[in-house]
Amino acid sequence: MTTTTFAPDAIRAAVTAQRGWVEELFGSLAAGSQGHPGINRDTYGDGENFAHRLFVEHARARALDVTQDFAANSYATLPGRDRTAPRILMGSHLDSVPHGGNFDGAAGVVAGLVVIEVLRALGIAPRCDIATMAVRAEESVWFAVSYIGSRSALGTLPEGALEAKRIDDGRVLGSSIAACGGDPEAIRRGERHLDPASIRAFLEVHIEQAPSLVESALPVAICTGVPGNFRYPDAHIVGRHDHVGTPRRFRRDAAMAGAEFAMLLDRIWEEEEAAGFPMAVTLGRFHTDSAVHGLTTVPGAFAFSLDVRAYDPAVLERVEKRMLAAIPEIEARRRVRFELGKRASAAVGPVDPAIVAGLEAAAARLGIGTMPLGSPASHDSAAFAAADVPIAMLFVRNEHGSHNPMEAMEIGDFLDACTVLADWVVAEVA
Amino acid sequence: MTTTTFAPDAIRAAVTAQRGWVEELFGSLAAGSQGHPGINRDTYGDGENFAHRLFVEHARARALDVTQDFAANSYATLPGRDRTAPRILMGSHLDSVPHGGNFDGAAGVVAGLVVIEVLRALGIAPRCDIATMAVRAEESVWFAVSYIGSRSALGTLPEGALEAKRIDDGRVLGSSIAACGGDPEAIRRGERHLDPASIRAFLEVHIEQAPSLVESALPVAICTGVPGNFRYPDAHIVGRHDHVGTPRRFRRDAAMAGAEFAMLLDRIWEEEEAAGFPMAVTLGRFHTDSAVHGLTTVPGAFAFSLDVRAYDPAVLERVEKRMLAAIPEIEARRRVRFELGKRASAAVGPVDPAIVAGLEAAAARLGIGTMPLGSPASHDSAAFAAADVPIAMLFVRNEHGSHNPMEAMEIGDFLDACTVLADWVVAEVA
């Protein structure tokens, strides 16, 4: 569409020059949201609010246009020459899981800010608006609803989601949004702050969540797709509490039923992967009832959360079907009852092939080693893809996985990803 | 040794006449130890203390000799003609599991009181002392130590047990005993309040803990043995918390490892029973870490308690050996580490064949239907058996298992057990 007039070295130097404030901003983020251990930026809570204040202060100090939408997502915009042209949106979320790490989410927001500074450093007045979006409420661990911030902005949050309750303290999503300055009624009416037609692309940088890049000794990966999932966030198995000596034939052991269920899913998973279909099964909460369990009591109650993800909708359908068919067998064998509770799901999120090709070309031009990588995780990008916004993602090498205090992204690798992204954006808007 | 001069009808009538205060006493016990739901008579805590106060008041009101030993066990004694002759001890424990039922333990204490009243009603001045012992701290769910009260009285509490901490609030056993009027230093010195040579028999009535009698439509069972066990009250699996999208090959999922461990034990159990060796496996606590678990986090930590019980020491040894051999395989396959923690065990408790024969003869004479039944559970009787005191147990039909609020012993069935016991005691001491 356009041809860049900037040499790779100029792009690289402009990115490298941002290193000081980047390190400082990550440091301030961490310092203000300690989770003892790790990081705690709770969705529509104190931790996330702090991060948004920091984002807004940073953007205002740099004279960017700062706005907030009715889901309390924050935006920092560098105005383009044509303010009506479809804009480029970069970003990710600022919330974290409890006791999470500092980079999951935040890296993508900071990357957006870096690219904006690079455009300025290169003296580029962009063709269209370039905005960094700090998304709210991506981590579904809090309200058991995914992509709350991005889907609210796009007008695609499912009905009833605003009534969801925070798993730890029971706060209702709608009123939590209002407490953060949002307008849940606008979301309820299905209004949209972001018109997909007005967005040229949504570009998300994110730390890798499994050490695939560490394994391959590469700094950056270019995403080949975001997995879809089905979820049962709050499932229960009802058995009967019995004395520890109860003979086998009388037992209704809910924990043993849970273990059998887990091993069933583990077997299905193993088979699918062996057949060439990558997927993942996570029973994140998997537990007897702490109010009544004990050494000498057969567990009569068991609770679990389930997330099953894959890149192919057919795999998701097949796995869920097998799972649902096996549950009555476990129920009969163990004399228990499964209560799966509310089901949630997210569609598989395809990336835009043209943007992916552009990012690959940029990396090659810059001499930055990359590899293609299916996203192990769900991301806000998938919500944009579902709304037909062209999306792409870059992953940054990260040693210890994410969602834990040990996240270990090197700033050098992060700046490599920013360089690839900046190169593509510069070529697009200069 | 002696011949009874009392007709079966006289014994039965004397027992039946106790019904009123028996029902009242069970009612008072329940009313004063509500656990919302169920019953809460916590070991060396308010609930158990209440039950002992009630026992002491009842015994004093009936002019029995009331004493307490250095473990704060309570005794109500009807003095015999020869106070130096080996006495007959009846009883069980007064504590309960959290949210337990009203009869597990308490039934055996009330049965002892009933037999004493029957002796008086029949005008018998017994040959030897007849005592009812209200035992402390049988439920190992509190301090993860079994038979604390009975083993303290017998001078057989293992070294270090007094340092055990209560699982819910961290209170130390030794100081908890002191707070209830006991003398932990005497226990520490290994003193014994009960000399096995001075005890003719320990006789324990207990509700059945699995509905074997319900299944057989019989009111009473005569115990054929008390199982031994090995236990790991506080075991952990250490994996790594990871993002929900982490591919299989990188995961160190502690919950999946726990599930595999549970299914391994379940398989061993199934095989042993199929080969004719009754046993039981209970993973009473079986859970991810509530402080960090969540829908989108691969569990890096898992905790469980394990109780394995059987009637044959060889079975226990075989099962534990297979279990320990399999753990390194699970560790390697799942990239986790098992920390089994402190191990506890209890020896298999044989019953006295002569007393069992006497109880069978008594039941036959009285026309009360009984069956032989291996105790599914551990009991204070086993601590007495281990100290070479002759023991026997009677089980009372109970529909919904024990260790839960639904325990449903019928007073008529309970009085049947008391009648069999009274008949044997009368024959022994009249």
Interface residues (C-beta under 8 A of the other chain):
Chain A: V97 P98 H99 D104 E139 S140 V141 A144 I167 Q209 A210 P211 S212 P227 R231 P233 R240 H241 D242 H243 V244 G245 T246 P247 R248 F250 D253 A255 M256 G258 A259 E260 A262 M263 D266 W269 E270 E273 P278 A280 T282 L283 G284 R285 F286 H287 T288 S290 A291 V292 H293 G294 L295 T296 T297 V298 P299 G300 F302 S305 D307 R309 S375 P376 A377 S378 H400 G401 S402 H403 N404
Chain B: V97 P98 H99 D104 E139 S140 V141 A144 I167 Q209 A210 P211 S212 P227 R231 P233 R240 H241 D242 H243 V244 G245 T246 P247 R248 F250 D253 A255 M256 G258 A259 E260 A262 M263 D266 W269 E270 E273 P278 A280 T282 L283 G284 R285 F286 H287 T288 S290 A291 V292 H293 G294 L295 T296 T297 V298 P299 G300 F302 S305 D307 R309 S375 P376 A377 S378 H400 G401 S402 H403 N404
